[in-house]
Amino acid sequence: MALKNKDTIYTLQFGLVCLSSFLFSASFNMLIPELPAYLSNMGGAAYKGLIIALFTLTAGGSRPFSGKLTDTIGRVPVMAVGSIVCFVCGFLYPVLTTVAGFLLLRLVHGFSTGFKPTATAAYVADLVPATKWGEAMGIHGVCFSTGLAIGPAIGSAITAHYSINILFYCSSLFALLSIVILANMKDTLPDKQRFRLAHLRIGKNDIFDKRVIPSVVVIFLSYVSYGAILTVIADWSLHLGTANKGLFFMVFTLTSLLIRFVAGKVSDRHGRVPILKISLSLLAISTFMIALANTSWLLMFASGVYGIATGMLSPTATAWTADLSDPAQRGKAMATMYIALEAGIGLGALLAGSLFIEDFAMIPVVFYWCTAITLLSLIYLQFLYKPGRQKSAVA
């Protein structure tokens, strides 16, 4: 690509995309700890599992469209669509104050992550050489995860000191700042096309990239636990005596940040699969620890281990997807990866929501299931995955 620099990943464009991702991540993640209680106050406690499941449904369903548009009209316009959705939804939450209206809005809000991360991953891969994909994905992940860490803590503090409506407006403000940054970024897609309605026609070949099936399997199974965490960890934290419901997210994200600086770079040198095996082992240990936690301190320790695991897993899996993809269809490859990610999160949310309905004795059961599902991905890599003719970076 025209913007690719052979010597360094630290360019202005890379910095801008990282800053935009930080603001975007903070925008929608600052809502997460407060939404379960918000829905319960509306009388929708039985629908907590749908808070994340509906969000991931449209996120996953929109991936084929965002992937195709990323490869045709450009990376930056597709990133902008995701941020615009977050901006608009922040203003609509205070308006749609019924259970049905709230759930409809969660469905719409999911389009944000259906669009922006897909195009962003392709954009980052365009900017840097393949030998530094792991490092670049790791650094970008640090910025996205910083938003993930700061967002929930800020969200809980705003709600405690002001109101949840002020929280929704702050979410819109962060999304607006992300849009402003995107407006000043150069696209990396050569031969861009003008948007036409025909671009929204999705054929069977636009939905799924078979080249990235190995990463799809691992990502789907490993992200079930994240869907469960998003759904019940705020309640579990309060039950164990943690005053700030966003603290779990802050702890696991901070440990994730520390490991991301090196994990992607190590995978560039020593291969994706060995790093994935280590991260999946730690992920299974962490969910088992969450199930066993009986104090706030033990839960926070488990959160730290979970952060180390995801900090290794995320940039390595994203770089692995780029390794396996065809450069001309990188948007579709990233979209396929994110479909698997959203499906895993959605399954985890539904699992947690169906097992936990104000019965705290069921939360450990939720995470025992998450542990078992995570171990399936490790079994796949250890015994079923065959590298074949893939380049050595993925072996």
NORDA-V926873 format. One record per backbone hydrogen bond with DSSP energy under -1.0 kcal/mol. NH is the residue of the N-H (numbers start at 1). CO is the residue of the C=O. Records with the same first field share a line. If there is no record, write none. Layout:
NH: CO ; CO
This chain:
4: 1
5: 127
11: 9
15: 11
16: 12
17: 13
18: 14
19: 15
20: 16
21: 17
22: 18
23: 19
24: 20
25: 21
26: 22
27: 23
28: 24
29: 25
30: 26
35: 31
38: 34
39: 35
40: 36
41: 37
43: 40
44: 39
47: 44
48: 45
50: 47
51: 48
53: 49
54: 50
56: 52
57: 53
58: 54
59: 55
60: 56
61: 57
62: 58
66: 62
67: 63
68: 64
69: 65
70: 66
71: 67
73: 69
74: 69
79: 75
80: 76
81: 77
82: 78
83: 79
84: 80
85: 81
86: 82
87: 83
88: 84
89: 85
90: 86
93: 89
95: 92
96: 92
97: 95
102: 98
103: 99
104: 100
105: 101
106: 102
107: 103
108: 104
109: 105
110: 106
111: 108
112: 109
114: 110
115: 111
116: 112
119: 115
120: 116
121: 117
122: 118
123: 119
124: 120
125: 121
126: 122
127: 123
128: 124
132: 129
133: 130
136: 132
137: 133
138: 134
139: 135
140: 136
141: 137
142: 138
143: 139
144: 140
145: 141
146: 142
147: 143
148: 144
149: 145
150: 146
151: 147
154: 150
155: 151
156: 152
157: 153
158: 154
159: 155
160: 156
161: 157
162: 158
167: 163
168: 164
169: 165
170: 166
171: 167
172: 168
173: 169
174: 170
175: 171
176: 172
177: 173
178: 174
179: 175
180: 176
181: 177
182: 178
183: 179
184: 181
185: 182
193: 72
199: 196
200: 197
201: 198
206: 203
212: 209
213: 210
216: 212
217: 213
218: 214
219: 215
220: 216
221: 217
222: 218
223: 219
227: 223
228: 224
229: 225
230: 226
231: 227
232: 228
233: 229
236: 232
237: 233
238: 234
239: 235
240: 236
241: 238
242: 237
247: 244
250: 246
251: 247
252: 248
253: 249
254: 250
255: 251
256: 252
257: 253
258: 254
259: 255
260: 256
261: 257
262: 259
263: 259
266: 262
267: 263
268: 264
269: 265
270: 266
271: 267
272: 393
276: 272
277: 273
278: 274
279: 275
280: 276
281: 277
282: 278
283: 279
284: 280
285: 281
286: 282
287: 283
288: 284
289: 285
290: 286
291: 287
292: 288
293: 289
299: 295
300: 296
301: 297
302: 298
303: 299
304: 300
305: 301
306: 302
307: 303
308: 304
309: 305
310: 306
311: 307
312: 308
313: 309
314: 310
316: 312
317: 313
318: 314
319: 315
320: 316
321: 317
322: 318
323: 319
324: 320
325: 321
329: 326
330: 327
333: 329
334: 330
335: 331
336: 332
337: 333
338: 334
339: 335
340: 336
341: 337
342: 338
343: 339
344: 340
345: 341
346: 342
347: 343
348: 344
349: 345
350: 346
351: 347
352: 348
353: 349
354: 350
355: 351
356: 352
362: 359
363: 360
366: 362
367: 363
368: 364
369: 365
370: 366
371: 367
372: 368
373: 369
374: 370
375: 371
376: 372
378: 374
379: 375
380: 376
381: 377
382: 378
383: 379
384: 380
385: 380
390: 387
394: 391
395: 392
